[in-house]
Each structure stands twice: as structure tokens, then as C-alpha cells.
Amino acid sequence: MKKVMAILLALALVLGLAACGTSSGETTTNDSTPQTADNSQSQSADTTVITADSAQKADIESALNLANIKPEWTYSENADAWTMAIVTAVTNAELPDYQGVSVCVPGAYVKGVDTDGDGTADVTSGTASGNLVIDYDATVTSTNGQVYTAATAPVIINTGAAGYSAQSNQTAGTTYAKEGYINIACGNRGKQSTLSDGTYTGDAPSCLVDQKNAVRFVKFNILLGNLPGSVDYFVSTGGSGGGAHATMLAATSNNPDFYDYEISQGAVGVYKNSDGSYSTTVTVNGSEVELSDGLWGCMAYSAITSLAEADMTLAFEYYLNPDYSFNTDFQKQLAEYLAAEYMEYINAQNLSVDEAKVGFDLNGDGDTSDTIALTIEYDETGHEDTDGYYGTYLDLYLAEFEQSLQDYIDRLAYAEDWTWFNSSGTALSDSEVAAMTDADRAEAFINGWYVKGSTGSSSGGMEGGPGGDSAGGPPDMSGDSAGGPPDMSGDSAGGPPDSGSGSTGEVGTPDSGTTQSASSKTDSANYSSFAEMLAAYQADIAEIQAGDEYGNNIVDLYNPLNYIGADGTDGPTWARILMGASEGDISMMNSLNLQIAWLNSGTDAEIEWQWNGGHVPSEIFGDSLALYVDTMYGEYVDGAVKITKAAASGQTTNGDGTEPSGTDLSAWVSYDSTSGVGMTLAGAAAYRTSGAAKAMPGFDVMDYGQEDYVFGSSTADARHWDTYVLKVFEEHADTLAELFN
């Protein structure tokens, strides 16, 4: 009888799967009822999906339903916001202290907390355990004039993982409550994560999966009516390694490559069927509704991704400057080899870009109506000022640099607390400052006749971190910050600053989170010979390429360029990456590559390289995350308010600086009010290397020490993974071996 029942059950599963289908569902998005589907996917199931274990599905949904959890909520009168205490976002958490979620919601959307389950608000202030009673008729007008309701509000998910590290659970901040946004803070496993026996367990894609699971948890509870917010308008944001994960979370939206990892942790809304396929529905009011971990938008600050080509891009930027002073001959030679490898890599991608999308006339024909093939060329004698490199790819790179400076100059009208001087070094009077034109400010800036005020200084730290009420973001945990702007007034770029970690500047272990600085004169402190290092690379990479427990190369899983525009990925509507132009932690070419890929896949993608901005730059001159989100909402949501940035009021009182401290750019930057900024590729390369903070070769930083995603075991530290570095090692072993250490 048991065998017969087993056969019948198996037959029922097969028939159920064969009959399973989806159709376009209807989502309610008015102001009076909660949503019941994810419009970004525009699907809801019209038949019951039979999974390999329907009981398990029901158990997970019950366990992660906030109506059953009855979490603790605390009201902040100052912020007019309710914040949920941390709850675990999955049912099978490997490390519960790193896989939790907290949510902050604007007070306007909440009538109070229902403590006894009768559907009415029992507590309207203080702290109480229970369920929110949501007011779907209330509205919040953001500081920029956008109007939201409990059913239409964007949801901001803060991605931690600075330095690709573990992030313990944290309470969501109230920063965005005044904007009408829902704010999510989540923990994640990372490179320091260990099990009770000391085994490292933070390998990719654990960190990203924890963030995906947090998205699923919150979306599920929005669909159930337990939380306000729109499942259609999730936005990721983070800085440094968190910026990398904000980018990857958007770039890999709802891709099945990550489902097995999500399932292993007991995520809601993703299950394995008996035939190996997946079910991605949840039960809402008796109906099966699609649930996605996909995003609508991304705001990434100093995104340290993609690491796959990061060693080569750093080497290429260093090598573009013939005057850069490498610390060792090995570093210089490796940079030369990696630069050549990067040229080969880019040219093999067959990249192109529409001039209209990037806004540059790259071929100089007077319009922006062409599609330009992007290549890197080499001519040692014809381009000595950039060590022989040129080409359309570098033309685009230079155009972005020129634009970053132009954008900074164009925003000087928003300066409120600068001190301005004349050509003789005398501070202007208040009336003279009030009378300054855009051309006057541009001239003063180019010549360095100013002292910066806070409105134009990037202090580091993205706006609106996950915890606390301040606007300051999470700390810079990436090890080495580029600091202030380089001094470009001299004839030589000079050597890199000593921004190392600790007294030695040597690379650390996954536990320490340190990184080898640009001042290090040791090629690698971890190996006594080049042959020993080469053997370690070969063994480590072979192990990774053999695949993990699901047969995946985990390095490939963490390359967003593998997923942008790929089949099975739901691309975001928009993305913006803000880098500090004097960033020392990664090449600007990484964000450029992401923009190219996103634009070609149909995503509205923007990069900004903030002039003189360091690592994880703050928004300046009246810009903000909220302004951009509101603008995108107005651009892409029917009936939303079209947002424009408020006009600058103009500075009327001069600052209190006593003498000019600005950098004189006039020797290498041309400017006039008609043609704007002009730079050379050599000048951009010199600017970049003056802010260098990471060691060269990059392999001892990107591929061993700090930005990493292959984290070792109880007996071995981080494994190597960069196949491009290994290729160079193998092809040039004889030369590099003689120079090593």
C-alpha cells in the first residue's frame, strides 16, 4: 500500500507540474488597499503550483508572516516613524545574528500597532509588540515634492558588506521617513563569518543571497498587508563593498542561478520542484502570487565591482601614467603585463555604445547620433604620454572625466559657505560674492582661488545609512581611502600616499579585514618565492573552477557583467553609481563597464565620478539619494510628479578663510564659458594615480586580502581566483620570478 501511495503521489506531482501555468495578474495600487502582486514581474499564478514539498512551503510562509511573528515596533516622535525590531528573514539561517531584517516606516502610513489581533490600533506611540494597522489613504510629500502612499512608497534596502565583510543585524534608520520611503536594514554573512568550529563560511554568494532573502521577506509581507510599501519600487543602496552588493543585487535581479542558495537558507517564495524546476510563488488570500527578489533601481556609492577585471583595470590606470613611481620592479612589470591583458580583454568584448545614451560626441562629427565601437589600441611611439595606449574606449573614459569636472563647476552656484578670492589672493567682499556669475566661479575654481566649504566637500560616507537617525552612512571599512584631492599643480604625479593598514602596510587575512597599501615595497609577504605563489594560484583556481556544491563557479556568480542583459535576469529600470574621482580603491573603468552593459541592456544607467571625491563620497551641492529616487519615480511611474532640482539661491556672504587653498588646475585643464572643460588622457591618468591607495600588483589586494569572495577554511586563508592574473603569471613566469621580492 505504501508503494502504491508513493506512486500515486509522484504521478500527482508530475500532473500538477504539467498543468501548472501563469497568466498576467491584476495588482491593486490604489491608496486604499494593499498590493497583491509584484507588478515589476507582471505575473500571478492562476493555478496552484505543486512543489516538491507543499507542506514545507506552507511552513515557511507561516513562519515568515509578520502577522504570526508579532514583532516589536517602536515609534520615534522626532522622526515620525515606526521601526521594527530585528527578526530573522529566513527559516534555516546558518548564522541568525547575520541574517536578520529591520524595517522603518513613516508614521503617516501607520494608525498604530494592533496588539491583540482584532485589526484595530491599540498602541499609537512608544513600544509595542504586534502588527501594524496601515492607513492606505494617507499621503507623504517628499522634500522634493513627490507624493507617496502606503501602497506606492519606494522601499530602500541598505546593503552592508563593506569590504565584502560580514554585517551583523542592525536596526533600520529613520533617515528616509520624511521622504515617504520604507527603509530596510539587513545583516549578511561575509568573509569573517565562521561556524562554531572556526571554519570560514562566507564564500560567495552568501552575502548577496542574504540580501536577496531580505528583499523576499519584505516583499512577502507587503503583499500580505503587514507592511506598507510597493513591491514594484525596491531600490538598493550601499557604499564600498556595500555599493558592490547594491550593484550586484540589481544586476542579478531574480536570476535562477541564486535560487538554490536562497532555498538552502529557508527563504520565502522560492522552492525546488520535484522535476528540478523552481516555484517562485507565495500564497496571498488563497491565490498563488509571483514573488521576486528583483529591484527597480540602484544607488551605489563607490561600488567595488566587478572584481573579475579589477586587478587589470587598476594596473591599466597605473600604467597609463609613465611618471607613476612603482615601489618595486616586479610591480611595474606586472602592471605592464596586466595592462596589455586588459586591452585584450576589452577588445574581446566587442563593446559599443550609443552616443545619445552617454551624451558624448565620441567620433567628433558634430552630433551624438552614432553607435561607436569601443576599443583600446596600442602605439608605443605615437602615444608616449600614456605609455602607448589610446582608442575609443579611452575616449569615452576621458569624456566621463571631463564631464565630472564640468558637472562640479556647473554646481558651484549651490556653494553656500565657500571663501572666494581674487587673483591677488584677497578675499572678496560679501557684495562681490553675491555678484559672482557662473563664469566668475568657474575661473576662480580652475585657478584655485577659493577655500572649500562643507557644501562642496565630500566627507565620505553615503547618505542615509541603515542605522541611527543621522545622514552619515556606514563607515569606510575598505581599508584605504584616497583622502583629499591630489596636488596636480606640479610637473610630476609623485609617489602614492602611504595609506596602508597597520605599520607594515602588508596584506591581511580575511579576519583582519586589512589590505596592502600602495606604499608597500613587498611584492607578497605570503610566499617565499614566485614559484610557490604560482603553485598556490594554480591549485586554488582549479578548485574554484571545479564548482561548489551546486556545480557553480562562485567567482562567476559575483560578476555583475555576467548577468546584466542576460537571459533569466530582470534588469532594473534605472541605476546610478557615484564614485569619487580621486578614489583609490578601484579603477573608474569598472563603473564605466557597468554603465556600458546596463545602457545596452535597456537600463537607464548613470555614472558620476565626483571631482575630488574620495572613497564613498557624500552627495554634494544640493544632490541627494532622495532627489534621484524622486526624479526616477517621476520619470517612470504614470501619474507621478515630474521632479526638477531646486534652483540655487546663490551665495551672498563670503566664508571666513584667510588665504586660497584650492588646487591650481590651469596648467593642465583648459576652460572657457563656451566650450567648457578640456582635459587630456595623460592628465586624467596622472590625476588617478595621484590618488592611488591600493598596492600594485592588485593581486595582493583584490585577489587575496580585502575585496574578496573566496574566503578559505579553518586551516587556510582566502584562496586566489583571478584567472587573468594567473594567465600573466604563467606566460611570463621566467621574467616575473627574477623580479619577485
Residue pairs with C-beta under 8 A, 6 or more apart in sequence:
10 274
12 50
13 50
13 52
13 273
13 274
14 274
14 275
16 48
16 49
16 50
17 50
17 273
17 274
17 275
17 277
19 47
20 45
20 47
20 48
20 49
20 50
21 45
21 46
21 47
22 43
22 44
22 45
22 46
22 290
23 43
23 44
23 45
23 46
24 42
24 43
24 44
25 36
25 37
25 42
25 43
25 44
25 45
25 46
25 289
25 290
26 37
26 44
27 35
27 36
27 37
27 38
27 39
27 44
28 34
28 35
28 36
28 151
29 35
29 39
29 151
29 152
29 230
29 232
30 136
30 151
31 136
31 137
31 139
31 149
31 150
31 151
31 152
32 136
32 137
33 136
33 151
34 134
34 136
34 150
34 151
34 222
34 223
34 224
34 225
35 151
35 222
35 223
35 230
35 231
35 232
36 44
36 223
36 284
36 285
36 287
36 289
37 43
37 44
37 223
37 231
37 289
37 290
38 219
38 223
38 231
38 232
38 289
38 290
38 291
38 292
38 294
39 231
39 232
40 231
40 232
40 292
40 294
40 296
40 570
41 254
41 290
41 292
41 294
41 570
43 290
44 281
44 287
44 288
44 289
44 290
45 281
45 287
45 288
45 289
45 290
47 288
48 288
49 273
49 279
49 281
49 288
50 273
51 57
51 271
51 272
51 273
51 274
51 279
52 271
52 272
52 273
52 274
53 271
56 271
57 271
57 279
57 283
58 283
59 91
60 91
60 266
60 267
60 268
61 220
61 268
61 282
61 283
62 68
63 91
64 89
64 90
64 91
64 217
64 220
64 221
64 268
65 220
65 221
65 224
65 226
66 87
66 131
66 221
66 224
66 226
66 227
67 131
67 224
67 226
69 87
70 129
70 130
70 131
71 84
71 85
71 87
71 129
72 84
72 85
72 127
72 128
72 129
73 82
73 83
73 84
73 85
73 113
73 127
73 128
73 129
73 130
73 132
74 82
74 83
74 85
74 126
74 127
75 81
75 82
75 107
75 124
75 125
75 126
75 127
76 82
76 83
76 174
76 469
77 125
78 469
79 107
79 174
79 177
79 178
79 469
80 106
80 107
80 108
80 177
80 178
81 104
81 105
81 106
81 107
81 174
81 177
82 104
82 105
82 107
82 110
82 113
82 132
83 102
83 103
83 104
83 105
83 171
83 172
83 174
84 102
84 103
84 104
84 105
84 172
85 102
85 171
86 100
86 101
86 102
86 169
86 170
86 171
86 187
87 100
87 101
87 102
88 96
88 99
88 100
88 101
89 99
89 100
89 101
89 186
89 210
89 213
89 214
89 216
89 217
89 267
90 99
90 213
90 217
90 265
90 266
90 267
90 268
91 265
91 266
92 264
92 265
92 266
93 99
93 265
93 266
94 189
94 195
94 201
94 206
94 265
95 189
95 193
95 201
97 168
97 169
97 187
98 166
98 167
98 168
98 169
98 187
98 188
98 189
98 190
98 193
98 210
99 169
99 186
99 187
99 188
99 189
99 210
99 213
99 265
100 169
100 186
100 187
101 169
101 184
101 185
101 186
101 214
101 217
101 218
102 169
102 170
102 171
102 172
102 184
102 185
102 186
103 172
103 182
103 183
103 184
103 185
103 218
103 227
104 172
104 173
104 174
104 176
104 177
104 182
104 183
104 185
105 132
105 177
105 182
105 183
105 227
105 228
105 229
106 140
106 153
106 177
106 178
106 180
106 181
106 182
106 228
107 177
108 135
108 138
108 139
108 140
108 180
109 134
109 135
109 138
109 140
109 149
109 150
109 153
109 228
110 132
110 133
110 134
110 135
110 228
111 121
111 124
111 133
111 134
111 135
112 121
112 122
112 123
112 124
112 132
112 133
113 121
113 122
113 123
113 124
113 128
113 129
113 130
113 131
113 132
113 133
114 120
114 121
114 122
114 130
114 131
114 132
114 133
115 122
115 123
115 128
115 129
115 130
116 122
116 130
117 130
117 131
119 133
120 133
121 133
122 128
122 130
123 130
131 226
132 226
132 227
132 228
134 150
134 225
134 227
134 228
135 150
136 149
136 150
136 151
136 228
137 149
138 149
138 150
139 147
139 148
139 149
139 180
140 147
140 148
140 149
140 153
140 178
140 179
140 180
141 147
141 148
141 180
142 148
142 178
142 179
142 180
142 626
142 630
143 178
143 179
143 626
144 179
144 626
144 627
144 630
144 631
144 643
144 646
145 630
145 641
145 643
146 180
146 630
146 633
146 634
146 640
146 641
146 643
147 180
147 640
147 641
148 154
148 180
148 181
150 228
150 229
151 228
151 230
152 230
152 233
152 637
153 180
153 181
153 182
153 228
153 229
153 230
153 233
154 180
154 181
154 182
154 229
154 230
154 233
154 234
154 235
154 296
154 297
154 629
154 633
155 181
155 182
155 183
155 184
155 218
155 222
155 229
155 230
155 231
155 233
155 234
155 235
156 176
156 181
156 182
156 183
156 184
156 235
156 237
156 464
156 625
156 629
157 184
157 186
157 211
157 214
157 215
157 218
157 234
157 235
157 236
157 237
157 249
157 295
158 172
158 173
158 183
158 184
158 185
158 186
158 237
158 238
158 242
158 464
158 465
158 466
159 186
159 188
159 211
159 236
159 237
159 238
159 242
159 243
159 245
159 246
159 249
160 167
160 170
160 185
160 186
160 187
160 188
160 238
160 242
160 245
160 466
160 474
161 167
161 188
161 190
161 207
161 211
161 238
161 241
161 242
161 244
161 245
162 238
162 239
162 240
162 241
162 242
162 474
162 475
162 476
162 477
162 478
163 191
163 240
163 241
163 477
163 478
163 479
163 513
163 706
163 707
164 190
164 191
164 207
164 241
164 244
164 304
164 706
164 707
164 708
164 709
165 190
165 191
165 192
165 241
165 477
165 513
166 187
166 188
166 189
166 190
166 191
166 192
166 193
166 202
166 207
167 186
167 187
167 188
167 190
168 187
169 185
169 186
169 187
170 185
170 187
170 466
170 467
171 185
171 466
171 467
172 183
172 184
172 185
172 466
172 467
173 183
173 185
173 464
173 465
173 466
173 467
173 468
173 469
173 470
174 183
174 469
175 183
175 463
175 464
175 465
175 469
175 470
175 471
176 182
176 183
176 464
176 626
177 183
179 626
179 629
179 630
181 626
181 629
182 218
182 227
182 228
182 229
183 464
183 466
184 214
184 215
184 218
184 466
185 466
185 467
186 210
186 211
186 214
187 210
188 206
188 207
188 208
188 210
188 211
188 245
189 201
189 202
189 206
189 207
189 210
190 202
190 206
190 207
191 200
191 202
191 510
191 513
191 708
191 709
191 711
191 718
192 202
192 510
192 511
192 513
193 200
193 201
193 202
193 206
193 711
194 200
194 201
194 714
195 201
197 714
198 714
199 713
199 714
200 510
200 711
200 712
200 713
200 714
201 711
202 510
202 711
203 548
203 554
203 709
203 710
203 711
204 554
204 555
204 557
204 558
204 709
204 710
205 258
205 261
205 554
205 557
205 558
205 709
206 261
207 245
207 709
208 245
208 248
208 249
208 252
208 258
208 557
208 558
209 258
209 261
209 262
209 265
210 265
211 236
211 245
211 249
212 249
212 258
212 262
212 267
212 293
213 262
213 265
213 267
213 268
213 293
215 234
215 249
215 293
215 294
215 295
216 262
216 267
216 268
216 269
216 270
216 291
216 293
217 267
217 268
218 227
218 229
219 231
219 234
219 269
219 291
219 292
219 293
220 268
220 269
220 282
220 291
221 227
222 228
222 229
222 230
222 231
223 231
223 282
223 284
223 289
223 291
224 284
231 292
232 296
233 296
233 297
233 633
233 637
234 294
234 295
234 296
234 297
235 295
235 296
235 297
235 298
235 299
235 629
236 245
236 246
236 247
236 249
236 250
236 295
236 297
236 298
236 299
236 300
237 246
237 298
237 299
237 300
237 301
237 462
237 464
237 625
238 244
238 245
238 246
238 300
238 301
238 462
238 474
239 300
239 301
239 302
239 461
239 462
239 473
239 474
239 476
239 616
240 301
240 302
240 304
240 476
240 477
240 478
240 585
240 615
240 616
241 304
241 477
241 478
241 707
242 301
242 474
243 300
243 301
243 302
243 303
243 304
243 305
243 462
243 577
243 616
244 300
244 303
244 304
244 305
244 307
244 707
246 298
246 299
246 300
246 303
247 298
247 300
247 303
247 305
247 560
247 575
247 577
247 594
248 305
248 558
248 560
249 295
249 298
250 295
250 297
250 298
250 572
250 575
251 560
251 561
251 563
251 564
251 569
251 571
251 572
251 594
251 598
252 258
252 560
252 563
252 569
253 292
253 293
253 294
253 295
253 569
253 570
253 571
253 572
254 280
254 292
254 293
254 294
254 569
254 570
255 563
255 566
255 568
255 569
255 570
256 278
256 568
257 552
257 557
257 563
257 568
258 293
258 557
259 270
259 272
259 278
259 280
260 272
260 550
261 550
262 270
262 293
263 270
263 271
263 272
268 282
268 291
269 280
269 281
269 282
269 291
269 292
270 278
270 279
270 280
270 291
270 293
271 278
271 279
271 280
272 278
272 279
273 279
280 290
280 291
280 292
281 288
281 289
281 290
281 291
282 288
282 289
282 291
283 289
292 570
294 570
294 572
295 572
296 572
296 573
296 574
297 572
297 573
297 574
297 575
297 576
297 629
297 632
298 572
298 574
298 575
298 576
298 577
299 576
299 578
299 625
299 628
299 629
300 575
300 576
300 577
300 578
301 462
301 473
301 577
301 578
301 616
301 617
302 478
302 578
302 579
302 580
302 583
302 585
302 586
302 615
302 616
302 617
303 577
303 579
303 586
303 590
303 591
303 594
304 310
304 478
304 585
304 586
304 590
304 707
305 558
305 560
305 590
305 594
306 558
306 559
306 560
306 561
306 590
306 593
306 594
307 558
307 559
307 702
307 707
307 708
307 709
308 555
308 558
308 559
308 561
308 722
309 342
309 345
309 589
309 590
309 593
309 724
310 586
310 587
310 590
310 698
310 702
310 707
311 338
311 697
311 698
311 699
311 702
311 703
311 722
311 724
311 725
312 338
312 339
312 341
312 342
312 345
312 698
312 724
313 342
313 586
313 587
313 589
313 590
314 586
314 587
314 694
314 696
314 698
314 702
315 334
315 335
315 337
315 338
315 339
315 342
315 696
315 697
315 698
316 338
316 339
316 342
316 343
316 389
316 587
316 589
317 587
317 588
317 589
317 685
317 688
317 689
318 324
318 326
318 335
318 689
318 692
318 696
319 335
319 336
319 338
319 339
319 387
319 389
320 339
320 386
320 387
320 389
320 681
320 682
320 685
320 688
320 689
321 386
321 387
321 493
321 682
321 685
321 686
321 688
321 689
322 384
322 385
322 386
322 387
323 492
323 493
323 686
324 493
324 689
324 692
325 493
325 494
325 495
325 496
326 332
326 335
326 696
327 495
327 518
327 519
327 520
327 521
327 696
328 521
328 522
328 523
328 739
329 739
330 523
330 697
330 736
330 739
330 740
330 741
331 523
331 695
331 696
331 697
332 696
333 732
333 735
333 736
333 739
334 696
334 697
334 699
334 728
334 736
335 696
335 697
337 728
337 731
337 732
337 736
338 697
338 698
338 724
338 725
338 728
339 387
339 389
340 378
341 724
341 727
341 728
342 376
343 376
343 377
343 378
343 389
345 724
346 374
346 375
346 376
346 393
347 375
347 376
350 373
351 373
351 374
351 375
351 393
351 596
352 371
352 372
352 373
352 374
352 600
353 362
353 371
353 372
353 374
353 396
353 596
353 599
353 600
354 370
354 371
354 372
354 599
355 361
355 362
355 363
355 367
355 368
355 369
355 370
355 371
355 372
356 368
356 369
357 599
358 396
358 399
358 595
358 599
359 368
359 403
360 368
360 396
360 399
360 403
361 367
361 368
362 370
362 372
362 392
362 395
362 396
362 399
363 370
363 372
363 392
372 392
372 396
373 392
374 391
374 392
374 393
374 396
374 596
375 391
375 392
375 393
376 389
376 390
376 391
376 393
376 394
377 389
377 390
377 391
378 388
378 389
378 390
379 388
379 390
380 387
380 388
381 388
382 388
382 390
383 389
383 390
385 680
385 681
385 682
386 394
386 681
386 682
386 685
390 681
394 681
396 592
397 588
397 589
397 592
397 681
397 684
398 679
398 680
398 681
398 684
400 588
400 592
400 607
400 609
401 581
401 588
401 609
401 679
401 684
401 687
402 676
402 677
402 678
402 679
404 581
404 608
404 609
404 610
404 611
405 581
405 611
405 669
405 677
405 679
406 676
406 677
407 608
407 611
408 445
408 456
408 610
408 611
408 612
408 621
409 441
409 442
409 445
409 446
409 671
409 677
410 438
411 456
411 620
411 621
411 622
411 623
411 648
412 438
412 441
412 442
412 445
412 456
412 621
413 438
413 441
413 648
413 650
414 455
414 456
414 621
414 622
414 648
415 441
415 453
415 455
415 456
415 621
415 651
416 453
416 455
416 651
417 453
417 454
417 455
417 651
417 655
418 450
418 451
418 452
418 453
418 455
418 456
418 651
418 654
418 655
419 427
419 450
419 451
419 453
419 654
419 655
419 656
419 657
420 427
420 428
420 432
420 433
420 436
420 441
420 444
420 449
420 450
420 654
420 655
421 427
421 428
421 444
421 449
421 450
421 657
421 659
421 660
422 428
422 449
423 447
423 449
425 449
425 659
425 660
427 654
427 657
427 658
428 436
428 654
429 654
430 652
430 653
430 654
432 654
433 651
433 652
433 653
433 654
434 650
434 651
434 652
436 444
436 651
438 673
439 673
442 671
442 673
443 449
443 671
444 450
444 662
445 662
445 665
446 664
446 665
446 666
446 669
446 671
447 662
447 664
447 665
447 666
448 489
448 660
448 661
448 662
448 663
448 664
448 665
449 660
449 662
450 657
450 660
450 661
450 662
451 655
451 657
451 659
451 660
451 661
451 662
452 661
452 662
453 655
455 620
455 621
456 620
456 621
457 620
458 580
458 610
458 612
458 613
458 614
458 617
458 618
458 620
459 618
460 476
460 481
460 614
460 615
460 616
460 617
460 618
461 472
461 473
461 474
461 475
461 476
461 616
461 618
462 473
462 474
462 616
462 617
462 618
462 619
462 625
463 471
463 473
463 618
463 619
463 624
463 625
464 471
464 473
464 625
464 626
465 472
465 473
465 474
466 474
473 616
473 618
476 615
476 616
477 513
478 515
478 585
478 615
478 616
478 706
478 707
479 501
479 513
479 514
479 515
479 585
479 706
480 499
480 500
480 501
480 515
480 517
480 518
480 584
480 585
480 615
480 693
480 694
481 499
481 584
481 585
481 614
481 615
481 693
482 499
482 580
482 582
482 583
482 584
482 585
482 614
482 615
482 691
482 692
482 693
483 497
483 499
483 582
483 584
483 614
483 691
483 693
484 582
484 612
484 614
485 582
485 612
485 663
485 691
486 493
486 582
486 663
486 687
486 690
486 691
487 663
487 690
488 663
488 665
488 668
488 683
488 686
488 687
488 690
489 663
489 664
489 665
489 667
493 686
493 689
493 690
494 690
495 519
496 518
496 519
496 689
496 690
496 692
496 693
497 518
497 519
497 692
497 693
498 505
498 517
498 518
498 519
499 517
499 518
499 519
499 584
499 693
500 506
500 515
500 516
500 517
500 518
500 519
500 520
501 508
501 512
501 514
501 515
501 516
501 517
502 508
502 514
504 520
504 525
505 516
505 517
505 519
505 520
505 695
506 516
506 520
506 522
506 525
507 514
507 515
507 516
507 524
507 525
507 526
507 695
507 700
507 701
507 704
507 705
507 706
508 514
508 515
508 705
508 706
509 705
509 717
509 718
510 708
510 711
510 712
510 717
510 718
513 706
514 705
514 706
515 694
515 695
515 701
515 705
515 706
515 707
516 694
516 695
516 700
516 701
516 705
517 693
517 694
517 695
518 584
518 692
518 693
518 694
518 695
518 696
520 695
520 700
522 741
523 697
523 700
523 739
523 740
523 741
524 533
524 700
524 704
524 740
524 741
526 533
526 700
526 704
527 533
527 536
528 741
529 737
529 740
529 741
530 729
530 733
530 736
530 737
530 740
530 741
531 737
533 729
533 740
534 726
534 729
534 730
534 733
536 720
537 720
537 725
537 726
537 729
538 726
540 710
540 719
540 720
540 721
541 720
541 721
541 722
541 723
541 726
543 719
544 553
544 554
544 555
544 710
544 719
544 721
545 553
547 553
548 554
554 709
554 710
555 709
555 710
555 721
556 562
558 709
560 594
560 597
561 593
561 594
561 597
563 569
564 571
564 594
564 597
564 598
564 601
564 603
565 571
565 597
565 598
565 600
565 601
565 602
571 598
571 601
571 602
571 603
572 603
573 603
573 604
573 632
573 636
574 603
574 604
574 605
574 606
574 632
574 635
574 636
575 594
575 598
575 603
575 604
575 605
575 606
576 605
576 606
576 607
576 608
576 628
577 591
577 594
577 595
577 605
577 606
577 607
577 608
578 607
578 608
578 610
578 613
578 617
578 619
579 586
579 588
579 591
579 607
579 608
579 609
579 610
579 613
579 617
580 609
580 610
580 612
580 613
580 614
580 615
580 616
580 617
581 588
581 609
581 610
581 611
581 612
581 613
581 687
582 612
582 613
582 614
582 687
582 688
582 690
582 691
583 609
583 613
583 614
583 615
583 691
584 614
584 615
584 691
584 692
584 693
584 694
585 615
585 693
585 694
585 707
586 694
586 707
587 688
588 609
588 688
591 607
591 609
592 607
594 605
594 607
595 605
595 606
595 607
598 605
599 605
604 632
604 635
604 636
610 617
610 620
613 620
614 691
615 693
619 625
622 645
622 646
622 648
623 645
627 643
627 645
630 641
630 643
631 643
631 644
633 640
633 643
634 640
634 641
634 642
634 643
635 642
668 679
668 680
668 683
668 686
669 677
669 678
669 679
669 683
670 677
670 678
670 679
671 677
671 678
694 701
694 702
695 701
697 725
698 725
699 720
699 722
699 725
701 707
702 708
702 722
703 720
703 721
703 722
703 725
704 718
704 720
705 718
708 718
708 721
709 721
710 718
710 719
710 720
710 721
711 718
711 719
712 718
712 719
720 726
728 736
729 736
